[in-house]
Amino acid sequence: MVNRSARAVVGAPDIVVSGDRATIVLPLAIGDVANLGLWQQMLAQRDYGFLTE
């Protein structure tokens, strides 16, 4: 079984304020080089839209 929580390492959140709006920036890093192919496949298929919601 694959440990899915190890696929990404979440950094410290940051809040960026612009006028009356705010955006939370949550840095993600690849957790394991073995999962690099998954991230590349998601990038090629444009499966990162959920990150901007």
C-alpha positions in Angstrom: 0.0 0.0 0.0 1.3 3.5 -0.9 1.5 6.1 1.9 -0.5 8.9 0.2 0.4 11.4 2.9 4.1 11.2 1.8 3.3 12.3 -1.8 3.5 16.0 -0.9 5.1 18.0 1.9 3.0 21.0 2.9 4.8 24.1 3.9 3.7 26.9 6.2 0.7 28.8 5.0 1.0 32.5 4.2 -1.8 35.1 3.7 -1.4 37.6 1.0 -3.7 40.6 1.2 -4.6 42.8 -1.8 -7.2 45.5 -1.2 -10.3 43.9 0.3 -9.3 40.4 -0.8 -7.0 37.8 0.8 -5.3 34.7 -0.7 -3.9 31.8 1.3 -0.7 30.5 -0.2 0.1 26.9 0.8 3.4 25.7 -0.6 3.6 22.1 -1.7 6.7 20.1 -2.4 7.2 16.7 -3.8 7.5 14.4 -0.8 9.4 11.5 -2.5 11.3 11.3 -5.7 9.5 8.0 -6.4 6.3 10.0 -6.8 7.8 12.5 -9.2 6.1 10.6 -12.2 2.7 11.2 -10.6 3.3 15.0 -10.3 4.6 15.1 -13.9 1.5 13.2 -15.2 -0.8 15.5 -13.3 1.0 18.5 -14.8 0.7 17.2 -18.3 -3.0 16.5 -17.8 -3.6 19.9 -16.2 -5.0 18.3 -13.1 -3.8 21.1 -10.8 -6.9 23.2 -11.1 -8.1 22.2 -7.6 -5.0 24.0 -6.2 -6.4 27.4 -7.2 -9.9 27.0 -5.8 
